[in-house]
Amino acid sequence: MAKKMNTCNRLHRSIPNRICLRAIIFAIGMMLGAPGAYAQFEAPGPSFDTAIRVNSYRQFRECIVSGLNVNDKTFDGTPLVVYAASLGRTQMVLELIEHGARLTDRDEEGDTALTAAARHGNNEVALALLNIGADPDLDGARGETPLLIAAITNNAALAQALIHAKADVNAADYTGLTALAAAEQRGNGAMAALLRGAGGQM
Protein backbone atom coordinates (compact mmCIF):
# COMPACT_ATOMS: atom_id res chain seq x y z
CA MET A 1 0.00 0.00 0.00
CA ALA A 2 2.83 2.36 0.92
CA LYS A 3 4.58 1.57 -2.34
CA LYS A 4 1.39 2.38 -4.27
CA MET A 5 1.03 5.72 -2.45
CA ASN A 6 4.65 6.65 -3.23
CA THR A 7 4.06 5.94 -6.93
CA CYS A 8 0.97 8.17 -6.92
CA ASN A 9 2.87 10.97 -5.19
CA ARG A 10 5.69 10.79 -7.74
CA LEU A 11 3.17 10.96 -10.59
CA HIS A 12 1.40 13.91 -8.96
CA ARG A 13 4.70 15.82 -8.54
CA SER A 14 5.67 15.11 -12.15
CA ILE A 15 2.58 16.79 -13.65
CA PRO A 16 3.75 20.39 -13.06
CA ASN A 17 7.16 19.43 -14.38
CA ARG A 18 5.62 18.10 -17.58
CA ILE A 19 3.58 21.27 -18.01
CA CYS A 20 6.68 23.37 -17.42
CA LEU A 21 8.64 21.32 -19.96
CA ARG A 22 5.90 21.79 -22.58
CA ALA A 23 5.94 25.54 -21.97
CA ILE A 24 9.74 25.65 -22.40
CA ILE A 25 9.55 23.66 -25.64
CA PHE A 26 6.79 25.95 -26.91
CA ALA A 27 8.84 29.07 -26.05
CA ILE A 28 11.91 27.72 -27.83
CA GLY A 29 9.82 26.87 -30.88
CA MET A 30 8.47 30.40 -30.95
CA MET A 31 11.96 31.90 -30.79
CA LEU A 32 13.29 29.62 -33.51
CA GLY A 33 10.24 30.13 -35.69
CA ALA A 34 9.62 26.41 -35.87
CA PRO A 35 6.78 25.61 -38.32
CA GLY A 36 3.57 24.88 -36.48
CA ALA A 37 5.05 25.73 -33.08
CA TYR A 38 2.19 28.07 -32.30
CA ALA A 39 -0.41 27.05 -34.89
CA GLN A 40 -2.50 25.18 -32.34
CA PHE A 41 -2.64 28.29 -30.14
CA GLU A 42 -3.34 30.72 -32.96
CA ALA A 43 -6.78 32.39 -32.99
CA PRO A 44 -8.94 31.51 -36.00
CA GLY A 45 -9.03 34.05 -38.82
CA PRO A 46 -12.05 36.16 -39.73
CA SER A 47 -15.09 34.48 -41.26
CA PHE A 48 -17.93 35.96 -43.26
CA ASP A 49 -20.69 34.43 -41.14
CA THR A 50 -19.21 35.81 -37.92
CA ALA A 51 -18.68 39.26 -39.45
CA ILE A 52 -22.26 39.31 -40.72
CA ARG A 53 -23.71 38.02 -37.46
CA VAL A 54 -21.97 40.61 -35.26
CA ASN A 55 -22.36 43.31 -37.93
CA SER A 56 -18.62 44.04 -38.09
CA TYR A 57 -17.85 45.75 -41.37
CA ARG A 58 -14.13 45.73 -40.54
CA GLN A 59 -14.10 41.93 -40.22
CA PHE A 60 -16.26 41.69 -43.33
CA ARG A 61 -13.74 43.70 -45.35
CA GLU A 62 -10.93 41.49 -44.04
CA CYS A 63 -12.77 38.51 -45.47
CA ILE A 64 -13.18 40.26 -48.83
CA VAL A 65 -9.51 41.28 -48.97
CA SER A 66 -8.45 37.77 -47.93
CA GLY A 67 -10.31 36.35 -50.91
CA LEU A 68 -12.68 34.16 -48.91
CA ASN A 69 -15.46 32.52 -50.91
CA VAL A 70 -18.48 34.86 -51.11
CA ASN A 71 -20.64 31.91 -52.17
CA ASP A 72 -19.84 29.99 -49.01
CA LYS A 73 -22.58 29.00 -46.56
CA THR A 74 -23.15 29.31 -42.83
CA PHE A 75 -23.06 26.28 -40.54
CA ASP A 76 -26.75 25.56 -41.24
CA GLY A 77 -26.40 25.73 -45.01
CA THR A 78 -27.59 29.30 -45.56
CA PRO A 79 -25.82 31.16 -48.38
CA LEU A 80 -23.97 34.19 -47.03
CA VAL A 81 -25.94 36.62 -49.18
CA VAL A 82 -29.26 35.20 -47.91
CA TYR A 83 -27.99 35.31 -44.33
CA ALA A 84 -26.89 38.94 -44.68
CA ALA A 85 -30.21 39.87 -46.30
CA SER A 86 -32.19 38.25 -43.49
CA LEU A 87 -30.27 40.35 -40.94
CA GLY A 88 -30.64 43.60 -42.87
CA ARG A 89 -26.93 44.04 -43.71
CA THR A 90 -27.50 46.12 -46.85
CA GLN A 91 -23.90 47.11 -47.57
CA MET A 92 -22.64 43.59 -46.96
CA VAL A 93 -25.30 42.15 -49.27
CA LEU A 94 -24.31 44.54 -52.05
CA GLU A 95 -20.60 43.84 -51.65
CA LEU A 96 -21.13 40.08 -51.61
CA ILE A 97 -23.03 40.40 -54.90
CA GLU A 98 -20.38 42.74 -56.31
CA HIS A 99 -17.77 40.06 -55.62
CA GLY A 100 -19.77 37.25 -57.19
CA ALA A 101 -22.49 36.11 -54.78
CA ARG A 102 -25.53 34.74 -56.63
CA LEU A 103 -28.99 36.27 -56.22
CA THR A 104 -30.58 32.94 -57.11
CA ASP A 105 -28.98 30.96 -54.27
CA ARG A 106 -31.43 29.62 -51.69
CA ASP A 107 -31.33 28.59 -48.06
CA GLU A 108 -32.56 25.24 -46.79
CA GLU A 109 -36.15 26.52 -46.72
CA GLY A 110 -35.96 27.84 -50.26
CA ASP A 111 -35.60 31.57 -49.60
CA THR A 112 -33.43 33.78 -51.79
CA ALA A 113 -31.81 37.02 -50.67
CA LEU A 114 -34.87 39.00 -51.80
CA THR A 115 -37.49 36.76 -50.20
CA ALA A 116 -35.41 36.57 -47.01
CA ALA A 117 -35.24 40.36 -46.87
CA ALA A 118 -39.01 40.59 -47.47
CA ARG A 119 -39.79 37.91 -44.87
CA HIS A 120 -37.77 39.74 -42.20
CA GLY A 121 -39.10 43.18 -43.10
CA ASN A 122 -35.73 44.48 -44.28
CA ASN A 123 -37.05 46.91 -46.87
CA GLU A 124 -33.73 48.68 -47.37
CA VAL A 125 -32.10 45.43 -48.45
CA ALA A 126 -35.07 44.47 -50.62
CA LEU A 127 -35.09 47.84 -52.39
CA ALA A 128 -31.33 47.69 -52.93
CA LEU A 129 -31.71 44.23 -54.49
CA LEU A 130 -34.49 45.42 -56.77
CA ASN A 131 -32.34 48.37 -57.82
CA ILE A 132 -29.55 46.06 -58.98
CA GLY A 133 -31.89 43.84 -60.95
CA ALA A 134 -33.13 41.12 -58.60
CA ASP A 135 -36.06 39.21 -60.09
CA PRO A 136 -39.20 40.46 -58.26
CA ASP A 137 -41.04 37.22 -59.11
CA LEU A 138 -38.42 34.69 -58.01
CA ASP A 139 -40.21 32.74 -55.31
CA GLY A 140 -38.85 31.58 -51.98
CA ALA A 141 -39.94 29.14 -49.30
CA ARG A 142 -43.30 27.44 -50.00
CA GLY A 143 -43.41 29.12 -53.41
CA GLU A 144 -44.08 32.52 -51.86
CA THR A 145 -43.07 35.44 -54.05
CA PRO A 146 -41.72 38.66 -52.53
CA LEU A 147 -45.09 40.34 -53.21
CA LEU A 148 -47.02 37.54 -51.52
CA ILE A 149 -44.71 37.84 -48.51
CA ALA A 150 -45.29 41.61 -48.46
CA ALA A 151 -49.05 40.97 -48.47
CA ILE A 152 -48.82 38.36 -45.71
CA THR A 153 -46.76 40.70 -43.52
CA ASN A 154 -48.81 43.77 -44.52
CA ASN A 155 -45.71 45.58 -45.76
CA ALA A 156 -47.27 48.23 -47.99
CA ALA A 157 -44.01 50.05 -48.78
CA LEU A 158 -42.40 46.87 -50.09
CA ALA A 159 -45.55 45.89 -51.98
CA GLN A 160 -45.56 49.25 -53.75
CA ALA A 161 -41.88 48.88 -54.66
CA LEU A 162 -42.47 45.39 -56.05
CA ILE A 163 -45.47 46.53 -58.08
CA HIS A 164 -43.33 49.37 -59.43
CA ALA A 165 -40.71 46.76 -60.36
CA LYS A 166 -43.37 44.93 -62.43
CA ALA A 167 -43.88 42.03 -60.07
CA ASP A 168 -46.68 39.64 -61.08
CA VAL A 169 -49.52 40.63 -58.74
CA ASN A 170 -51.36 37.38 -59.40
CA ALA A 171 -48.50 34.95 -58.77
CA ALA A 172 -49.53 32.24 -56.31
CA ASP A 173 -47.71 29.97 -53.88
CA TYR A 174 -47.81 26.16 -53.90
CA THR A 175 -51.32 26.19 -52.41
CA GLY A 176 -52.70 28.66 -54.96
CA LEU A 177 -52.71 31.62 -52.54
CA THR A 178 -52.31 35.00 -54.25
CA ALA A 179 -51.20 38.26 -52.66
CA LEU A 180 -54.74 39.68 -52.81
CA ALA A 181 -56.21 36.55 -51.23
CA ALA A 182 -53.63 36.73 -48.44
CA ALA A 183 -54.47 40.38 -47.76
CA GLU A 184 -58.20 39.65 -47.72
CA GLN A 185 -57.79 36.67 -45.39
CA ARG A 186 -55.93 38.87 -42.90
CA GLY A 187 -58.33 41.77 -43.13
CA ASN A 188 -55.69 44.13 -44.51
CA GLY A 189 -57.99 46.47 -46.39
CA ALA A 190 -55.38 48.99 -47.51
CA MET A 191 -53.12 46.23 -48.84
CA ALA A 192 -56.04 44.62 -50.64
CA ALA A 193 -56.97 47.95 -52.24
CA LEU A 194 -53.38 48.47 -53.37
CA LEU A 195 -53.27 45.04 -54.98
CA ARG A 196 -56.66 45.43 -56.64
CA GLY A 197 -55.55 48.73 -58.08
CA ALA A 198 -52.57 46.93 -59.65
CA GLY A 199 -54.81 44.26 -61.17
CA GLY A 200 -54.72 41.74 -58.37
CA GLN A 201 -57.24 38.91 -58.33
CA MET A 202 -58.32 36.33 -55.79
Contacts in CASP RR format, 6 or more apart in sequence:
PFRMAT RR
TARGET T0000
AUTHOR 0000-0000-0000
METHOD contacts of the structure
MODEL  1
MAKKMNTCNRLHRSIPNRICLRAIIFAIGMMLGAPGAYAQFEAPGPSFDT
AIRVNSYRQFRECIVSGLNVNDKTFDGTPLVVYAASLGRTQMVLELIEHG
ARLTDRDEEGDTALTAAARHGNNEVALALLNIGADPDLDGARGETPLLIA
AITNNAALAQALIHAKADVNAADYTGLTALAAAEQRGNGAMAALLRGAGG
QM
26 37 0 8 1.000
26 38 0 8 1.000
26 41 0 8 1.000
28 34 0 8 1.000
29 37 0 8 1.000
29 38 0 8 1.000
30 37 0 8 1.000
30 38 0 8 1.000
46 59 0 8 1.000
46 62 0 8 1.000
46 63 0 8 1.000
46 66 0 8 1.000
46 68 0 8 1.000
47 63 0 8 1.000
47 68 0 8 1.000
48 60 0 8 1.000
48 63 0 8 1.000
48 68 0 8 1.000
48 70 0 8 1.000
48 72 0 8 1.000
48 80 0 8 1.000
48 96 0 8 1.000
49 72 0 8 1.000
49 74 0 8 1.000
49 75 0 8 1.000
49 80 0 8 1.000
49 83 0 8 1.000
50 56 0 8 1.000
50 59 0 8 1.000
51 57 0 8 1.000
51 59 0 8 1.000
51 60 0 8 1.000
51 62 0 8 1.000
51 63 0 8 1.000
51 92 0 8 1.000
52 60 0 8 1.000
52 80 0 8 1.000
52 83 0 8 1.000
52 84 0 8 1.000
52 87 0 8 1.000
52 89 0 8 1.000
52 92 0 8 1.000
53 87 0 8 1.000
55 87 0 8 1.000
55 89 0 8 1.000
57 91 0 8 1.000
57 92 0 8 1.000
60 92 0 8 1.000
60 95 0 8 1.000
64 70 0 8 1.000
64 95 0 8 1.000
64 99 0 8 1.000
70 80 0 8 1.000
70 81 0 8 1.000
70 96 0 8 1.000
70 99 0 8 1.000
70 100 0 8 1.000
70 101 0 8 1.000
71 79 0 8 1.000
71 80 0 8 1.000
71 100 0 8 1.000
71 101 0 8 1.000
71 102 0 8 1.000
71 105 0 8 1.000
72 79 0 8 1.000
72 80 0 8 1.000
73 79 0 8 1.000
73 80 0 8 1.000
74 80 0 8 1.000
74 83 0 8 1.000
76 108 0 8 1.000
77 107 0 8 1.000
77 108 0 8 1.000
78 86 0 8 1.000
78 107 0 8 1.000
78 108 0 8 1.000
79 101 0 8 1.000
79 102 0 8 1.000
79 105 0 8 1.000
79 106 0 8 1.000
79 107 0 8 1.000
79 113 0 8 1.000
80 96 0 8 1.000
80 101 0 8 1.000
81 93 0 8 1.000
81 96 0 8 1.000
81 97 0 8 1.000
81 101 0 8 1.000
81 102 0 8 1.000
81 103 0 8 1.000
81 105 0 8 1.000
81 113 0 8 1.000
82 105 0 8 1.000
82 106 0 8 1.000
82 107 0 8 1.000
82 111 0 8 1.000
82 112 0 8 1.000
82 113 0 8 1.000
82 116 0 8 1.000
83 107 0 8 1.000
83 116 0 8 1.000
84 92 0 8 1.000
84 93 0 8 1.000
84 96 0 8 1.000
84 113 0 8 1.000
84 125 0 8 1.000
85 93 0 8 1.000
85 113 0 8 1.000
85 114 0 8 1.000
85 116 0 8 1.000
85 117 0 8 1.000
85 120 0 8 1.000
85 122 0 8 1.000
85 125 0 8 1.000
85 129 0 8 1.000
86 111 0 8 1.000
86 116 0 8 1.000
86 117 0 8 1.000
86 119 0 8 1.000
86 120 0 8 1.000
86 122 0 8 1.000
87 120 0 8 1.000
87 122 0 8 1.000
88 117 0 8 1.000
88 120 0 8 1.000
88 122 0 8 1.000
88 124 0 8 1.000
88 125 0 8 1.000
89 125 0 8 1.000
90 122 0 8 1.000
90 124 0 8 1.000
90 125 0 8 1.000
90 128 0 8 1.000
93 113 0 8 1.000
93 117 0 8 1.000
93 125 0 8 1.000
93 128 0 8 1.000
93 129 0 8 1.000
94 128 0 8 1.000
94 132 0 8 1.000
97 103 0 8 1.000
97 132 0 8 1.000
103 112 0 8 1.000
103 113 0 8 1.000
103 114 0 8 1.000
103 129 0 8 1.000
103 133 0 8 1.000
103 134 0 8 1.000
103 135 0 8 1.000
103 138 0 8 1.000
104 112 0 8 1.000
104 138 0 8 1.000
105 112 0 8 1.000
105 113 0 8 1.000
106 112 0 8 1.000
106 140 0 8 1.000
107 116 0 8 1.000
109 140 0 8 1.000
109 141 0 8 1.000
110 140 0 8 1.000
110 141 0 8 1.000
111 119 0 8 1.000
111 140 0 8 1.000
111 141 0 8 1.000
112 134 0 8 1.000
112 138 0 8 1.000
112 140 0 8 1.000
113 125 0 8 1.000
113 129 0 8 1.000
113 134 0 8 1.000
114 126 0 8 1.000
114 129 0 8 1.000
114 130 0 8 1.000
114 134 0 8 1.000
114 135 0 8 1.000
114 136 0 8 1.000
114 138 0 8 1.000
114 146 0 8 1.000
115 138 0 8 1.000
115 139 0 8 1.000
115 140 0 8 1.000
115 141 0 8 1.000
115 144 0 8 1.000
115 145 0 8 1.000
115 146 0 8 1.000
115 149 0 8 1.000
116 122 0 8 1.000
117 123 0 8 1.000
117 125 0 8 1.000
117 126 0 8 1.000
117 129 0 8 1.000
118 126 0 8 1.000
118 146 0 8 1.000
118 149 0 8 1.000
118 150 0 8 1.000
118 153 0 8 1.000
118 155 0 8 1.000
118 158 0 8 1.000
119 141 0 8 1.000
119 149 0 8 1.000
119 153 0 8 1.000
121 153 0 8 1.000
121 155 0 8 1.000
121 158 0 8 1.000
123 155 0 8 1.000
123 157 0 8 1.000
123 158 0 8 1.000
123 161 0 8 1.000
126 146 0 8 1.000
126 158 0 8 1.000
126 161 0 8 1.000
127 158 0 8 1.000
127 161 0 8 1.000
130 136 0 8 1.000
130 161 0 8 1.000
130 162 0 8 1.000
130 165 0 8 1.000
136 145 0 8 1.000
136 146 0 8 1.000
136 147 0 8 1.000
136 162 0 8 1.000
136 165 0 8 1.000
136 166 0 8 1.000
136 167 0 8 1.000
136 168 0 8 1.000
137 145 0 8 1.000
137 146 0 8 1.000
137 147 0 8 1.000
137 167 0 8 1.000
137 168 0 8 1.000
137 171 0 8 1.000
138 145 0 8 1.000
138 146 0 8 1.000
139 145 0 8 1.000
139 171 0 8 1.000
139 173 0 8 1.000
142 173 0 8 1.000
142 174 0 8 1.000
142 175 0 8 1.000
143 173 0 8 1.000
143 174 0 8 1.000
144 152 0 8 1.000
144 173 0 8 1.000
145 167 0 8 1.000
145 168 0 8 1.000
145 171 0 8 1.000
145 173 0 8 1.000
145 179 0 8 1.000
146 158 0 8 1.000
146 162 0 8 1.000
146 167 0 8 1.000
147 159 0 8 1.000
147 162 0 8 1.000
147 163 0 8 1.000
147 167 0 8 1.000
147 168 0 8 1.000
147 169 0 8 1.000
147 171 0 8 1.000
147 179 0 8 1.000
148 171 0 8 1.000
148 172 0 8 1.000
148 173 0 8 1.000
148 177 0 8 1.000
148 178 0 8 1.000
148 179 0 8 1.000
148 182 0 8 1.000
149 155 0 8 1.000
150 156 0 8 1.000
150 158 0 8 1.000
150 159 0 8 1.000
150 162 0 8 1.000
150 179 0 8 1.000
151 159 0 8 1.000
151 179 0 8 1.000
151 180 0 8 1.000
151 182 0 8 1.000
151 183 0 8 1.000
151 188 0 8 1.000
151 191 0 8 1.000
151 195 0 8 1.000
152 182 0 8 1.000
152 186 0 8 1.000
154 183 0 8 1.000
154 186 0 8 1.000
154 188 0 8 1.000
154 191 0 8 1.000
156 190 0 8 1.000
156 191 0 8 1.000
156 194 0 8 1.000
159 179 0 8 1.000
159 191 0 8 1.000
159 194 0 8 1.000
159 195 0 8 1.000
160 194 0 8 1.000
163 169 0 8 1.000
163 194 0 8 1.000
163 198 0 8 1.000
169 178 0 8 1.000
169 179 0 8 1.000
169 180 0 8 1.000
169 195 0 8 1.000
169 198 0 8 1.000
169 199 0 8 1.000
169 200 0 8 1.000
170 178 0 8 1.000
170 179 0 8 1.000
170 180 0 8 1.000
170 199 0 8 1.000
170 200 0 8 1.000
170 201 0 8 1.000
171 178 0 8 1.000
171 179 0 8 1.000
172 178 0 8 1.000
178 200 0 8 1.000
178 201 0 8 1.000
178 202 0 8 1.000
179 195 0 8 1.000
179 200 0 8 1.000
180 192 0 8 1.000
180 195 0 8 1.000
180 196 0 8 1.000
180 200 0 8 1.000
180 201 0 8 1.000
180 202 0 8 1.000
181 202 0 8 1.000
183 189 0 8 1.000
183 191 0 8 1.000
183 192 0 8 1.000
183 195 0 8 1.000
184 192 0 8 1.000
184 202 0 8 1.000
END
